């Protein structure tokens, strides 16, 4: 029987922990037909004094144990943390406990912002890892020794697994079931719960890239001007002329202040505009390509596939307004 400890910090989304536990319990129910021993023994722990975890929704969850009451030296097959908690003190308690427990665990797993705590333990140093798309930049800048993956819904590097935001933890959990008990059980669990065993696409398709705003000045003014002028000539030369700089100096200053090259920034602005039109209108792909500065549907398709691993048509099918479906 596989021992599975889920650490649930306070103030997060409780359906992460509840959903993961339900997936593992479904594996138990299906395994019970063929085996006397359950597939998983699941335990929930929290740092909260009275074992009550307060969710962001206002709902509460009663954990099995306080984390401080559990011996970190006890062997466990999997230790999973669902988030980073609301306070530095809570995060520090989790980090210190995991540091002691990791040598005795078969694998360590994080969901969403839990990767930030794993990063503090040093367990992600030199490893490939991911987290919620809003936290990717913070994970990379605060822990440059980590090989941050921006696209995947989850990442495995040796005995350490990390996943993107919230529901991607369910994808990862199904992968763990497959890793532990084989494809057939994972497939059956997914089918019973009406889930993808392997969700198509990547985390990137759900995100809006966070375009960093420059400080007050010509670069900030240019960023404000860009969304309303996406069909204009937005070459480096023309952008530099717009702010009265040489192309070389403009590229250097723009990259320093935004963290992106001018060309990449322009592509993201146009991509966001195209996504919005695919979501909220019935305009054709060729028409949207012209309206957003990509020129042709082929160019638009290439940008979508490179950035989101989806075609514009596939993106519309998944994310268009219900009123347009």
Secondary structure, 3 states (H helix, E strand, C coil): CEEEEEECCCCCCHHHHHHHHHHHHHHHHHHCCCCCCCCEEEEEEECCCCCEEECCCCCEEECCEEHHHCCCCCCEEEEEECCCCCCHHHHHHHHHHHHHHHHHEEEEEECCCHHHHHHHHCCCCCCEECCCHHHHHHHHHHCCCCEECCCCCEEEECCEEEECCCCHHHHHHHHHHHHHHCHHHHHHHHHHCCCCCCCCCCHHHHCCCCCCCCCCCHHHHHHHHHHHHCCCCCCHHHHHHHCCCCHHHHHHHHHHHHCCCHHHHHHHHHHHHHHHHHHHCCCCHHHHHHHCCCCCHHHHHHHHHHHHCCCHHHHHHHHCCCCCC
